[in-house]
Amino acid sequence: MELRLKDSFFIITVSILLLLYLYKLLLKKNITIFKTIKIDDHFFIFTGIIILLITFILSSKSKLTLYTNYNYINKSSQQIISPIENVQSEDIEDTYGAPRPNGRVHEGIDIFAPYGAPIHNVIDGTIIYKGRDNLGGNVIKILGEDNRIYYYAHLSGYGKIEQGKDVIKNQVIGFIGKSGNAHATPPHLHFEIMEIHWLFPLSFGTINPYPELIEAIDSKIVKYVN
C-alpha cells in the first residue's frame, strides 16, 4: 500500500505528540531520569500547536501549492474570459443556487458544448489540483492571480498541464465531457469561482460566476488559441 504524503505527516505528528504525552506522564510518576529534564507545560503546548499547524499546512499537496502561490502582497485584478469559445450569453442559464439532489444546491454555472471541445483557462494562475472527485469527475482547480479558486468539472480529459505549474489565460487546460455525476446529462463544463475567506484554517465559499461570465462573453476581447 502506498503511503501518501499526508499520511506520513499524520503518523509523525501523532507519534511526536504521544512521546510528549508519555514524557509528561513519566515526569508525574517521579521517574528520576525525567525529573532532570526541564520542559514546562508551555513548551509542551507550543510544540503541539506548531506540529499540528505544520501538519495541517502540508496535509495535502493542493493546500501546499495554494499556500506557496497565494499572492500575500500584490493581488492582481483581471477580467476573466469565457472558458468555452463560441458560446453566446443567451446560451447560458443562471442556475447558481438551484436545488440539487440530497439537499445540495448548484454552486456554479453549467456551460454546454460539444463533447471534446477545448476548455480555456479564464485567468493567469497556478494549478492547485488536477484529478478526480466524486461529483465533478475529472476536475481542475486553479488559484488565480486574484487569489480566487477556479473550479472546472466533468472534463473528458486534460490539456498539457501539471499540478503545481503555472497556467496562463486562454491556455487549453482540458476538454468538455460527462465525467462524475454528469454521465446522464449532455456534455458540459461545470464552472465555479470560490473566494478565500481565511487562510488558516483554509476557508472558502463559492460566488455566482454568472455576471462575470456574461461580461466576458459579451466583451469579445480575446482571440482563442487551440
Buried (B, 14 or more C-beta within 10 A) or exposed (E): EEEEEBEEBEEEBEEBBEEBEEBBEEBEEEEEEBEEEEEEEEEBEEBBEEBEEEBBBBBBBBBBBBBEBBEEEEEEEEBBBBBBBEBEEEEBEBBBEEEEEEEEEBBBBBBBBEEEBBBBBBBBBBBBBBEEBEBBBBBBBBBBBBBBBBBBBBBBEBBEBEBBEBBEBBBBBBBBBBBBBBEEEEBBBBBBBBEBEEBEEBEBEBBBBBEBBBEBBEEEEBEEEE
